[in-house]
């Protein structure tokens, strides 16, 4: 992007500075994307428990990108809480449905009362590291379990033709959103407060 002095020089020469490039809109392609939540264990006998893997199967969103001015970029995502599914892989036989029931119930997600998880960016910053590749910090508001909190997510964005791929990892604390980590055995084995979220979101240009 031209500096202020370059723009003034163009005006002095009788020309107008070029208009900023228009933002491009991308729509999330959920089937091509992957969002996973890794649920760890803690407690005195945490070694006796096991971790859980949860995948987001139903979500949508859009991304606005301005490569010339990253601060004009934005993202909105919406997840159906009933579309968060516990993977049977790594679970003792027959346990996945039980874990799913607890997760969807009133003690955790409370799907009946809070059917949607939403994220809306408030600020995007970062830099271009290669042609079509950007390392960004996305600050936004996450609404989960009826509670809205500010979060900052590091994101790597790759633009190729009409496809945008955003990938990264972040951590969310359950208690920050009014969720008390569930426990068993009188608290000797319990779920960690911190949830590790890993994502690779693919979006297509409109």
C-alpha positions in Angstrom: 0.0 0.0 0.0 1.4 3.5 -0.9 2.6 5.8 1.8 0.9 9.1 2.6 3.8 10.9 0.9 3.4 8.9 -2.3 -0.4 9.6 -2.3 0.3 13.3 -2.0 2.8 13.2 -4.8 0.3 11.5 -7.1 -2.2 14.3 -6.3 0.4 17.0 -6.9 1.0 15.5 -10.4 -2.6 15.7 -11.2 -3.6 12.1 -10.6 -5.7 10.5 -7.9 -4.3 7.8 -5.6 -5.5 4.3 -6.5 -8.6 3.1 -4.7 -8.0 0.4 -2.1 -8.6 -3.1 -3.3 -12.0 -4.4 -2.5 -12.4 -7.0 0.2 -13.1 -10.5 -1.1 -15.7 -12.7 0.5 -15.2 -16.3 1.2 -17.9 -18.8 2.4 -16.9 -21.6 4.7 -16.9 -25.1 3.2 -17.6 -27.2 6.3 -17.3 -30.6 4.7 -13.8 -29.7 3.6 -12.9 -28.3 7.0 -11.9 -29.8 10.3 -12.4 -28.4 13.8 -11.5 -30.6 16.7 -11.5 -30.2 20.5 -9.1 -32.2 22.6 -10.5 -32.8 26.1 -7.7 -33.8 28.6 -7.9 -35.3 32.1 -6.6 -34.3 35.5 -7.1 -35.2 39.2 -5.3 -37.4 41.6 -5.9 -40.5 39.5 -6.0 -38.7 36.2 -3.7 -41.4 34.7 -6.6 -43.8 35.1 -9.0 -41.8 32.9 -8.8 -41.1 29.2 -8.9 -38.2 26.9 -11.8 -37.4 24.6 -11.8 -36.1 21.0 -14.7 -34.0 19.8 -15.3 -32.9 16.2 -17.5 -30.1 15.0 -19.7 -31.5 12.3 -22.1 -28.7 11.6 -20.9 -25.1 11.3 -21.0 -22.2 8.8 -19.4 -18.8 8.3 -17.8 -16.2 6.1 -14.5 -14.5 5.8 -13.8 -11.0 4.4 -10.2 -10.6 3.3 -8.4 -7.5 2.3 -4.8 -8.5 1.5 -3.7 -4.9 1.2 -5.1 -3.8 4.5 -5.4 -6.8 6.9 -7.2 -4.6 9.5 -10.2 -4.5 7.1 -10.5 -8.3 7.2 -13.1 -10.0 9.3 -14.5 -13.5 10.1 -17.8 -14.8 11.5 -18.4 -18.4 12.5 -21.4 -20.2 13.9 -21.4 -23.8 15.3 -24.4 -26.0 16.0 -23.7 -27.3 19.5 -25.7 -30.5 18.7 -23.2 -31.0 15.9 -20.3 -31.5 18.3 -19.7 -35.2 18.3 -17.5 -37.4 20.6 -15.3 -39.7 18.6 -15.5 -43.4 19.4 -11.8 -43.7 18.6 -9.8 -44.0 21.8 -12.9 -44.5 23.9 -13.6 -47.8 25.7 -16.3 -49.7 23.8 -19.7 -48.3 24.4 -18.4 -45.2 26.2 -18.7 -42.6 23.4 -22.6 -42.4 23.6 -22.3 -41.9 27.4 -19.7 -39.1 27.0 -21.8 -37.5 24.3 -24.9 -37.5 26.6 -23.0 -35.8 29.4 -21.4 -33.3 27.0 -24.7 -32.3 25.5 -26.5 -32.2 28.8 -27.1 -29.5 31.4 -23.7 -29.9 33.1 -21.7 -29.0 30.1 -22.9 -27.5 26.8 -26.6 -27.6 27.7 -27.6 -27.9 24.1 -31.3 -27.4 24.8 -30.7 -23.9 26.1 -27.6 -22.9 24.1 -27.9 -24.3 20.6 -25.2 -22.2 19.0 -21.6 -21.2 19.5 -20.6 -18.0 17.7 -17.3 -16.2 17.0 -17.1 -12.7 15.5 -13.8 -11.0 15.0 -13.2 -7.5 16.3 -9.6 -6.9 15.1 -7.3 -8.5 12.6 -3.6 -7.9 12.5 -0.5 -9.6 11.2 1.9 -9.8 8.2 2.4 -11.4 4.9 5.2 -14.1 5.2 5.1 -15.4 1.6 3.1 -15.0 -1.6 -0.5 -15.7 -0.5 0.5 -16.7 3.1 -0.3 -14.6 6.2 0.4 -15.0 9.9 -2.4 -13.3 11.8 -3.7 -12.5 15.2 -7.5 -12.5 15.3 -9.1 -10.8 18.3 -12.8 -11.5 18.6 -15.8 -12.3 20.8 -16.7 -16.0 21.4 -20.2 -16.7 22.7 -20.5 -20.1 24.4 -22.9 -21.4 26.9 -24.6 -18.0 27.1 -21.4 -16.2 28.0 -19.4 -13.9 25.7 -15.6 -13.5 26.2 -12.9 -11.9 24.2 -10.4 -14.3 22.8 -7.2 -14.0 20.6 -6.5 -16.7 18.1 -3.2 -17.0 16.1 -4.2 -18.0 12.5 -2.2 -19.0 9.4 -4.0 -18.0 6.3 -3.2 -19.3 2.8 -4.9 -17.9 -0.3 -4.7 -19.9 -3.5 -7.0 -19.1 -6.4 -10.5 -19.0 -5.0 -9.7 -20.9 -1.9 -8.8 -19.7 1.6 -7.4 -22.1 4.2 -7.1 -20.9 7.8 -5.4 -23.1 10.4 -4.3 -22.8 13.9 -4.6 -23.9 17.6 -5.9 -22.2 20.7 -7.0 -23.0 24.2 -10.3 -22.3 25.9 -11.0 -22.4 29.6 -14.4 -24.0 30.4 -14.9 -22.0 33.7 -14.5 -18.7 31.8 -17.8 -19.6 30.1 -19.6 -20.8 33.2 -18.9 -24.6 32.6 -17.6 -26.6 35.5 -15.4 -29.4 34.3 -17.1 -32.7 35.0 -15.5 -35.3 37.3 -15.9 -38.9 38.3 -14.9 -41.0 41.3 -15.4 -38.1 43.8 -13.1 -35.9 41.8 -10.1 -38.3 41.6 -10.5 -38.3 37.8 -11.9 -35.2 36.1 -11.8 -33.3 32.8 -9.2 -30.5 32.5 -10.5 -26.9 32.6 -8.5 -26.1 29.5 -9.7 -27.4 26.2 -7.3 -27.5 23.2 -8.9 -26.5 20.0 -7.3 -27.3 16.6 -8.8 -26.1 13.3 -8.3 -26.1 9.6 -11.1 -24.1 8.0 -11.5 -24.0 4.2 -13.5 -21.3 2.5 -14.5 -20.7 -1.1 -14.7 -17.3 -2.8 -18.2 -16.1 -3.6 
